[in-house]
């Protein structure tokens, strides 16, 4: 049985740019199973409340576990700029690691 993401979460397809508008951001700690050790551990993630996806109104949630992506987005969240502009995100998978290309439009 395949595990499906929660229906309110936005799933980013590999190498496909997605444009979103965010209305809020917060940090959450969730418990995840480490894919290498299979141990449950706490993980801090940046959660964005999304109002629009690719120009279409679509209330959803987008979570970033990547510390690098969190660092890149933090100044935009703190200044409020993230909530005034469109964010283009491209997910680039690299094995267990994932890189995100982030661009404000």
N, C-alpha and C positions, 0 to 999 in steps of 0.2 A: 504494500500500500504506500503510495507516494504521499509525502507530507506537503500540504498546500499552505501558502501564507494566508494570514487572516484577510478576509475580503476587503477590509478597509485600508490595507497596506499597499503602497505603490511598489510594484516589482519592476526593477530596471533590467531590461534585456541587455545582454553583452554588446558593447560597441554600437549601441543605438542611442543617439542624443535625445534627451527628453527635456522639455521646457516646462518649468513649474513656477507658480506664484505661491509664496508662503505667507501665512498670516501670523504665525507664532512659532516659537522654538523653545525647547526645554531639554534639560539633561535628565535621563532616566537610567537607573541601574537595573539590569535584568540578569537572570541566571541563564547561562547558555552551556551547552556541552562542547568542550574543546574538541575540534575535529581530529587533532593529533593524539591527545592523551585520553580522550573519552571521559574526562573528569568534568563535573559541573563546576562552573566558576562564575563569579559576578563580573559583569561587563558594563562599563559606562557607555551610553550611546547618546548621540544628539538626535532628537526627534523633532521633525518639522511637521506642522499642521499645514497641509496644502489645500488651496482653494481652487486651483486651475492647473490642468495638465494639457500641454500642447494647445493652448488657446481655448480649451473646453472647460466650463465649470465642472469640477469633479472633486468634492471634498474627500480627502484621503490623508494618509500619514506616511511619511518617509523617514526611515531610521538610518543613521550612519554609525556603524561600529568602528570605522576606520579613524584612528587617532589623527592621522594626517589630514583627512577631510574635515574633521572637527576643528582642527587648528586653522585651516584655511577659511572655514565658515564663521568662526567665533568673532572676528572683527566686524564682519558684515551683520551679524546678529546684534552685537553690542552697539553698533552705530545706527541700527535700524534700516540700513541700506538694503538688506536682504528682503525686507517687506515692502519696499517701494519699487523693486525691479523684478524682472524675470530672471530666473536662474536656469542655465542650461547645464545638464549633468550627463556625462557619458561614463558608463561603468566599463572598466577595462580589467577583466579577470586575468590573474597571473597565478595559477595554482590555487593554494589556500589564501594567498594575498590578493587584494583587489585594489586597483588604483582608480581614482575618480578624477575626471577632468571637469572642473567647475569654472563657469564663466557667467558673469552678470551681463545682461543685455539691456 
